[in-house]
Amino acid sequence: MRVLIWAYMAAAYAFIFLPVLVLVVFSFQDGRLPVPPFQGFTLRWYGSVLGNAKLMSALGNSLLVAVVSSSLALILGFLAAHALARVRLPGSVLLRGLLIAPMTVSYLIIALGLLTVFNQTGVRLSLWTAGIGHVVINLPLCFAITYAAMGDQQRSAERAARDLGASDWQVLVHVSAPMLAPALAAAFFLSVTFSWDEFIIAFLLTRFDVTLPVEIWSMLRSGLSPATNAVGALVFLVSTALVVVLELTLFRKAKP
Amino acid sequence: MTAPVSIQAISQTYGTARALDAVSLDIAAGEFIVLLGPSGCGKTTLLTLIGGFAEPTAGRILIGGRDMAGIAPKDRPTTTVFQDYALFPHMTLADNVAFGLRMRGMARPARMDRAAEILALVGLEGRGNRRPHELSGGQRQRVALARALAVEPDVLLLDEPLGALDLKLRRQMQDELKAIQRRVGTTFIHVTHDQEEAMAIADRIVVMNAGRIEDAAPPAEVYLRPKSLFTASFMGEVNLIPVQGGQSPLGPLVTGNGTLMIRPEAIGVTDGPADTLPLGPARLIDVTFFGTYQRARLAPLAAPGMTLTAHLPQSATLAPGTEMALFASAHSFLEATP
């Protein structure tokens, strides 16, 4: 029985991580195709990826879009959460629902909707439009995380701050935001991860400057190569690093 | 800094519920006022209105002669010590205490000096670099007090500040609170439901019930000469003896129509000076030892259905069933409202 449990766990992890493992292993393939058998170890593909100007500029674009769109989503989500947690508005349940609703809509639908709007209004597709798309998908996430983190302790501390002479903005800057720092960090890094990996919206809403997933996709169109594995491994590395940062900020603080 | 507070016919309604019903009260500058009453009597609501966290449905509040209508909490000359302390967990104690000064634009070195000074005043000298989570409940309470005092408010509002402390610490903090109030001279308005706490610290106790003020007087007067039956029983144990046309269940009494109120500690078995009121003989039902006194329950022979409570000396040997003559060394009389 005990053996079965361990075997099950091993199988579950293998199921999750085997594709990534294969991807990483064959990024070191000393040959032209990232398929078995493994022909020897080389860092050549990493060299060619890092020397590829188009890929590197796409990587820069991805970082830019991720950081800017996540910051914006975080600020908007935090302000909305703060308002809805503090002020009793008629229909605030509905308002909350509407803010979270985009989470349930497929990225493809959101991208198509935005594409239509941009075409109608004559906004030209660029990294900005992709960034707007990422704000749309990450705002509900930031809102939900910060809203859930606002408790009674927060409420009474804000009340005390107002009593001591703080204006609404001073309360937000000196009390609300610092007290919510772990939740804000969690929301931000999750948003960055999602934006970093996002393909559909970035694909449909960019034109000349593209983000990394879009660039990888165009590499794939010219066939399999260990170079794409190398890019994939790098992307995975960055995502993992973000998740680790998240663990260290959010979950370490969550424990007393 | 200090200022008088004038509460003029304040009413507050929440939907159909009336939390305050035309309450008027004048508080002198530098006075230590305690709002006392059971939960739901409106005392916290009144404090909230003075602090500016809600606007009254009707009436005016003047602080230092200035009408407070429409003035936000941050612009009022009041600060509050909250029941849950409401310290800022991400700041050091010094930063907590200096917060109000920072909001008023005081430069960092000056406000840090001031914070250290106030922390010393509340007995937390040299602890400015600690954080709230490192403190005990009593220490957090002191920080909350220091933070509220740092901005030198005219009026300090205290919302059951000692409610979360254990009894011994509470008694100790009461003494300190009183001493600090004497030193800073600020008007203190303190809310509590603990009548012992109220008597220990107040210059004047305001007893509230069901949205109205029942009584407002110095502790001794509220205790010994309450102006209502509610006050009489809320301030402590009391024997209430109805009198109608000079007749009471205990026999004829030379008073008008109303209720005779006698505290248990005023009842004894020895006759005294001229104003001592004889209560007639009574049979001891039972007795309980309470440390500083023995609490005896007695049935007057004239009215066997009635029970009187007396606090008799520790040393008395008391056996249930014994008959004894009772005398009241002090009493007060409440005229029946026609």
Interface residues (C-beta under 8 A of the other chain):
Chain A: D152 Q153 S156 A157 R159 A160 A161 R162 D163 L164 G165 A166 S167 Q170 H174 V175 P178 M179 A181
Chain B: G51 F53 A72 P73 K74 D75 T78 T79 T80 F82 D84 A86 L87 F88 P89 H90 F99 G100 R102 M103 R104 R147 A148 V151
